[in-house]
Amino acid sequence: MESNKKYWKGLEEYNNTPDFVKNSKNEFAEPLPIEDVLNEAGLSTVTPRRDFLKALGFGLGAVTLAACQTAPVHKSIPYLVKPEEVTPGIPNYYTSSFNGQSILVKTREGRPIKIEPNPNAGQFNCGTDARAQASVLDLYDVSKLKAPALVKDGKVEETTWAKIDSFVKGELAKAQAGGKKIRIVSSTVNSPSTNAVIAQFITKYPAAKLVQYDAVSYTGIIQANQNSFGKAVLPKYNFDKADLIVSFSADFLGTWISGEEFTAQYTANRNYKSLENKKMSRHIQFESGMSLTGTNADTRVPVKLSEEGPALIALYNAITGNALPGGTLGNNTTADKVIKLVAKELVQAKGKGLVVCGSNDVSTQILVNAINAAIGSYGTTIDLDNPCYLYAGNDAEFNGLVAEMNRGEVGAVLFLNSNPVYDAANTKAFTDALAKVPAKISFADRADETATACDAIAINHNYLESWGDANAYEGYYSIVQPTINPVFNSRQAEESLLTWADAPVKDYYQFVRSNWEAKMLPAVGLKWEEVLEKGVVTVTAKAAGAYSFTQSLAQVATSIVNSSKAFKGGDQVELQVYENIPMRDGKNANNAFLQELPDPVSKVTWDNYVALAPKYAEKLKVKEFDVVTVKGSNGYSVDLPVLIQPGQAQGTASIALGYGRTKVGKAGNDVGKNAFPFVSFVNGTFQYATSVTITPTGGYYELAQTQTHHSFEGRAVIKEATFKEYLKNPGAGNEKGEHKDYDLWDQYEKPGNNWVMAIDLNACTGCGSCIVACNVENNIPVVGRDEVRRRREMHWIRIDRYYSYETKDGDVTKEKEIAKLEDLDHVSVVHQPMLCQHCDHAPCETVCPVLATVHSSDGLNHMAYNRCVGTRYCANNCPYKVRRFNWFNYWNDSRFDNYLNNEFTQLVLNPDVTTRSRGVMEKCSMCIQRIQGGKLQAKLEKRPLKDGDIKMACQEACSANAIVFGDANDPNSEVSKALRSERIYYVLEEINVKPGIGYMTKIRNTDTTVQA
């Protein structure tokens, strides 16, 4: 199989463009800025001829000068009275909860600096996603308001809490007395204590009502379950119990419902342990835009948005033998053929199949329910009795609120963790209606788009400053506790509500504790202190029941067909707006870690774009980075650059939501364009697909991508095989070629530890959580859009994304004209984490003139930053291109003020890791501070170091458990066992640098078990 595949990172490499040829051969995109350094030193390289040698001789010295600038001054203030729980140099860990997921918060000297998964979370200990890892930076965001504020004539004026309370109480009393409605508009509230607070507030103000609204809605699934089974819930999906998964546009490994949890379930049936047991699930993905989940599918079928409904009808008919009308796919013969095969496989896998769909249309989800009932999914792969409470927004209720405000019926509206002026489907209609409400109060932590349209801003705590709880799933409760005192003069929203309701208990800590002691603790037999220590409480799950589907589908099929016909065709393009991994719904748009996290598919940072298929872009006569106008049927339009995306369905386009914020902060303002106004309200729910026109503007805008900044010159860095081949030969796809080894290095024993890593390509989904975890742990700076364009991103770990497809002889070069643009619709994708390989025969070490990079006795490649003079020879000699040159002091240079150039935000820095100055090389240290910390802890406890005592930041964050780290000298360590797998290979092992990181071949379960 390997010999018939050609891999490439991006279309510029595939097409061998002149820019790619130039830049891929050039190790460094730009020369060192010697003149800038000299000018800063008061010198100049513009010298007379006779001073040439003097200037030349200063060249290397200038680099040294750049590396040895004056170190930053850190003011040290000793404790007069040391807090009992704080020991300088020793971290403290606190349990808390982020978006319903139980976490550990690492603090140093009272500063939260890192998020880790909570090992007590049981089945929900699923790593952390990129948002959780980056969330610690939001605590120190200087864009937030420092005190509550009143808004007058668009101007935000900070005030006191006494004035806020007086104003709000007066307005609420006025609304209540005047017979007006009071509305609390909130994203999903799954906190039992918050719900109890709102209940007390409503008792005081009977005219009040909670309206739950999620920027990205799942109302379609909830209402479909109400229609089908009388249960208005979001189910608990069990991907670990599914042998066959069929997804229609549901990005369940990325942004759909709970990506980190589903990733852990999904990879449990596909990782090296599962494969050793000869077991692997099979996954088929139908979608228009290339999603993270689509890149991981065994078989991916591009379908237009208008074809998704008919495809589901065709699947239902094939499974049940019914003849619902509308199940024709026109010219998409590939999809038609795959659906017939999939139907037979689902019937064969009865009780172990799962069909999911990303649509928010109620009729479509009812049909999905009927399919799952027909294949016996309920009670096994779908659990309606222990549902998910992460999303409970009601689209119709929110739309009804807009109508109420327009009619002048609402006297006061309060916004809790919601920003509809930015992310409502029709922002203008909402803003116009909001202007008719006499009193508007926001609990935002900053003067965001909605808050500035209000009268008062009662700024809320960050979650790391808060008390609270969460109930993400039936029977699963997690605690939220503060890890730091409030940084600014904020007050928890629940405490504000209690104050305004004149509640007997206004201290929210006491309220939460009393609520738990009265309701939850007796049921589980725990004390309050034990809950705080454990962080999570699990009540025995209910037995998942089987459900049968009995409703008629005639009207459902008619609705689906009509929705498909609503796409106009002709010169209209079918547009899908979607959440991407970094930005999601845009709430965290001011987080620079997330803005610089490359999109897992496109590798674009700091922008959104219009994704088009290569062939379709040619038809529209647009090229990559051309700026086009996208205009919807409602008249809304945006100008965005084009990104040519292999795998995108013909006739469709995709734009990510979450961008285009205007009042979020310095890092996030005016990054990309807002796509929420393309969302429409149809048949009671918000729809994320519509028809648009795309018109070239003649403009050009280069997106900042990280993918093709380095080239491996076509060498085999990816190895893969099919599951069928693996069953015959566990070493399939990993055949070693014959080559003679030449050693330039001496061999040394590693008598103590030998630190190595194994990465399972079958488990890695490419989500990028490890990248952000590494950034936070190792004080890696954000460089911004322009620097990324210059190929200067600083990530110590990257995830390379490779496209490929099968050819007759493996040659897809342009000269032979084997590849056609249409072939790029059906590419397959492999994600490969790439970091310093810590080679035993490290080529970087042999060329360093100052011994700044050296090898340790325990197998690690070290960097001595104060030795490094920035020659960059090591980067030139690194075959993996994993070394980064610090062009600037990114963390305190005013040119990069979207990040750490102020003393306050620098509180997020990990004191165990040096902040690097300009002019030095840096790269993955294999979290040496964690290794030393683990050794010290074992020494203090007078015991040997155990396997698992030390975990890398990337490893701990990974929901897929794709990364295994440990001691190769311990034959029983997990990493030793993993490295003995027949799937293990070493990237570029033929050049004999002896890397310390082994990769496991990618296995795809592409072989159907039934006949067409």
Helices and strands as residue ranges (DSSP letters): G 2-4, E 5-8, H 11-14, H 18-25, H 34-40, G 49-51, H 52-67, E 92-98, E 101-108, E 111-117, G 119-124, H 130-139, E 149-152, E 155-158, H 161-177, E 181-186, H 192-204, E 208-212, H 219-229, E 234-237, G 239-241, E 244-248, H 259-268, H 272-276, E 282-287, H 292-296, E 299-302, H 305-320, H 333-348, E 353-357, H 362-374, E 382-388, H 395-406, E 410-416, H 420-423, H 427-434, E 439-442, G 451-453, E 456-457, G 463-465, E 468-473, E 476-480, H 493-500, H 508-515, I 516-520, H 521-524, H 528-534, E 536-538, H 554-565, E 573-578, H 592-595, E 604-605, E 610-612, H 614-619, E 626-632, E 637-644, E 652-656, G 676-678, E 680-682, E 685-687, E 689-700, E 704-705, G 707-709, E 720-722, H 723-728, E 755-760, H 769-777, H 785-789, E 798-806, G 821-826, E 828-834, H 843-847, E 853-855, E 861-863, H 873-877, E 884-885, G 894-896, G 905-908, E 921-922, H 928-940, H 953-957, E 963-967, H 974-979, E 984-985, G 989-991, E 997-1000, E 1002-1004
